[in-house]
Amino acid sequence: MKQTLKINRKFLRQSHLLILLVFTTFSFAQGQNYKMRAEENLLFLAKDSSVLELLSLDSLGVRMFASSEEKLAGTPEIRIDWKDVGEFLKILDEFSPKEVYDIYKGRKISSLYFHKKEKNERIQARKSLQGLKVALDPGHFAGSMKEARQEQRLMELDGSDYGVKRKLRFYEADLTYSTALILKRKLEEAGAEVFISRPKGKSALGSTFKKWYKKEFRNVLNRDLASGEMDQETFDWWINKATKRQIFNIYFKGKDFEARADHINSWRPDLTFIIHYNADPSGNLKTYERNYCMAFVGGGFTKKELNSSESRLEFLRLLLSEDLEQSITLSSFWVEAHKDLLNIPAVLEPNNVEYLNKYSVYTGRPGVYSRNLALSRRIHGTICYGESLLQENIHEAQALARKDYRDGKIKTSKRIEEVSEAYFQAVIKFYNLDLNK
């Protein structure tokens, strides 16, 4: 009996050492995978080399600094060892930015290491869209031509280009919402669950600007001041000096973006589509022969865009997680679907589109760019921020102005249904599914 007990104890010690060795080896290998991912993602995350003044990658892990001076002093804001990245990503999913900093700032985390289940494992295993959670964010929020004019997203094109006397009139918020509703129906019929980020004709805050300005503006300002999100000088400027146009374009739209991201992140979707239709940023309402599509994912940061703790946390999430890689893949399928189904090519590379050259990083996939937009930064998980076509294209404008398609209560352009199908096929291809089986 004593000999048996002695053997069992020895066996247990050896088993414990073996388990520890396997776990340590696996942790090291997983850590090296995170390091390789970070090095690859950094190519798309940094718009210029100034970003490197706030970041350090070495054999042990990643360090993020609040300023260049802190990097010179060797005092990181956050340090994460490669073996602890899984824990960090999980904490990012479950806590607010302030809570994350309370957990991490000034110390190294290693006590609760575990492996976050990677989404690409789910992708390989999925056999249908049953139970898939897809969030749809229809861009803009106007509910009328008047509101669309205020939002500067109203198309009023000269009908003489088409041999008619009347103007062609439509607005982007209506196009995007109709696209979302039709896509929602397609996805739900295939078994997916769908969430739309805003009500029809309203912002994600649940109201129009007119109603929000009258009833909520000062209350929201007071909350921002009380929470420390806004200082007294800025508060006084918004109250006493800001024009209504500035309040609309900066403060209200900023709060709308925050609400959209918060709603979507709280729902925890598998995929998110941010739905837009492209337009000439100059505002010149001319018709063009040219046409193209493009899609955005997160990235393209400059140093000045890392001036808040929240933006630095989102940078780290994109650096260390699979979100960027999977978003690029989904977006490339979205571009391909637009080409195959709608005959809309990807924007050429190189090109003379100013905001692509000034603010974006080409991912190497046709039509797909990393860009630090509010929603491509804030929304977690796999995203595609789509710009389906040029609204001023002489053929697209004519098609979009028609009401020649009905889907239940929705009356819109047949072109909108075709765009919705391109989004749907991107999902099918992303999961490598054959729904005819």
Secondary structure, DSSP 8 states (H G I E B T S, - for coil): -HHHHHHHHHHHHHHHHHHHHHHHHHHHHHHHHHHHHHHHHHHHHBSSGGGGGGEEE-SSEEEE-SSHHHHHHT--SEEEEGGGHHHHHHHHHHS-HHHHHHHHTTSB--SS------HHHHHHH--SSTT-EEEEEES----SHHHHHHTT-EEEE-GGGGT-SS-EEEEHHHHHHHHHHHHHHHHHHTT-EEEESS-TTS-TTSS-HHHHHHHTHHHHHHHHHHHTSS-HHHHHHHHHT--HHHIIIIIIHHHHHHHHHHHHHHH--SEEEEEEEE--TT-----BS---BEEEES--B-GGGG-SHHHHHHHHHHHHSSHHHHHHHHHHHHHHHHHHHH---B--SS---HHHHHHEEE-SSTTEEEE--HHHHHS-SEEEEEEEEETTBHHHHHHHH---EEETTEEE-HHHHHHHHHHHHHHHHHTT--TT-
